[in-house]
Amino acid sequence: MRRKDDILTEDASLSGKRLLIVEDEYFIASDLKRVLEARGATIVGPVGRVADALALIERAPIDAAMLDVNLGSAMCFPIAERLQSRGVPFLFLTGYDGWTLPEGLRDVPLMVKPFDSAAVVAAVRNLCGMERVR
């Protein structure tokens, strides 16, 4: 008999996907990494600084990204612009409303903190253009 976790893992597989996590809160970054790796994703990062994220984008292939909007002393918008220029889909992680985003980034998917594991997996699958098969 299959366990519920096994079924979720099968249905929500992210095998072969390389995901960039930019999050300056250690526990949130760690939880995201754990959840996404459990679904088969390869995690690039996590990193919590703009410069570190930009460096990773230049040297590592990335299928999708999750960006914390406020990275302490900086906002993630230079990262978002670089990803856009490369055609890499991404979403924002934030405790803020969407109206705080620059006008050119307001159509980017937004996950409001706190969020649950299932919502994260579904959002990333959507970013990667993956359909759930039942």
N, C-alpha and C positions, 0 to 999 in steps of 0.2 A: 504494500500500500504506500502511495506517495504522500509525503508530508506537504502541508500547505506551503512551507518555504520552498520546497522543490518545485512545486507548481508555479509559484511566483517567479522563481529563478528561470524556469523554462519559458514562461510567457513573457518575461521582461528582460530577456537576454540582451546584453550589449556587447557580445563577443566581437572582438576585432576593432572596436571603436576606441580611438585615442581622445581622451577628454582632458581639457585644461581646467583646473580649478584654481581660481584666484580668490582667496578668502584670508583675511588677516586674523580671524578668530580661530585659535587652534582647535578647539573642540568641534566647531562647525566644520572646519576643513577636514578634520580627522573622520568625522561621521560621514561626510559626503564621500570621501575616499573609500571608506569601508563599504558603504552601501553600493557604490558603483563598481568597485572591484568584485564584490560578491556576485554581480550580474555579468561578469566577464570583461568589463572595460579595463583598458590600460589607462592609468592616470598620469597625466603630465603635470608635475607639481605635487602637491599644492604649493603655491607661493602667495605671499601677502603684500608684495610691493610691485608697483608699476614697472620699474626697471627690470625686475626679475621676470615678470610675465612677458614683457616685450622681448627679452633675450630668448626665452623659451619658444616664443612664436617664430623667431628667426631660425632656430635650429632643430625644432621637432615638428613632425607632421601632426596636425591636430584636426580631428573631425568635428568637434564642437567644444564650446567653452561655457563655464559658469563663472560670472564675475560679481563679486561683492562690490556694490556701488561705492561705499565709503571705506577706503583702505587706511583709516587712521588719519594720516597727514595729507593724503591725496585722494582724489576721486579716480575711478577706473576708466574714465572716458578716453584717454589716449590708447588704452588696450582695446576698447570697443572699436575705435576708429581703425586701428590696425587690422583687427579681425574682419571688419566690414570690407576693407580694401582687398583682403585676400579671399573673400567669399566664404569665410568660416562662420557658421551659425553659432549664436550664443544667446544666453539669457542673463538677466540681472538677478542677483540675490540682494534683497534689501529690506530694511525695516521702514523705508520711506514710501510715499505714494509715487505713482508714475509721473505726476506733474513736476517733480523735482529734477527729472531728466532733461537734458538738452533737447530741443525740439526735434533734431534729426535722429534721435535715438528713442523717441517715445513709442515707436511701433515694435520695439524689441520686447520679446516675452519677459515677464517679470514674475518672480516668485517672492512673495512677501514672507519674511521671517516671522515666526518660526514656521517650518514646513515639515511634512512627514516624508518618510522614505519612499512610499508608493508614489507620491506626487513628484518627487525628484526624478525617479526612474521614468515615469510617464512623460515628464517634461523633456528629459534628455532624449528619450526615444523619439518624441515628436521633432525635436531639433535635428536629429539624424535622419529623419524621413522614414522611420521604421513603423510599420503598422503592426498592431497586435493581431495575431492569428489565433482563432479559437477552434 
